[in-house]
Amino acid sequence: MKLVRAFWSWLRAVSGDDAYERYLAHHAAVHPERPVLDRRTFFKQRQAADWSQVRRCC
């Protein structure tokens, strides 16, 4: 069971599925005085940042 949990944690980290949890931990440690984004807003901002740049070879 421990191996399954470790694999699941690794898979979530690699795929970015744990991004919101990592954001919350970072926010609590570094910016506790600022308000926290809700999950939906966090992912909307992340998607906007990911797709705002030109992605082409030429």
Secondary structure, 3 states (H helix, E strand, C coil): CHHHHHHHHHHHHHHCCCHHHHHHHHHHHHCCCCCCCCHHHHHHHHHHHHHCCCCCCC
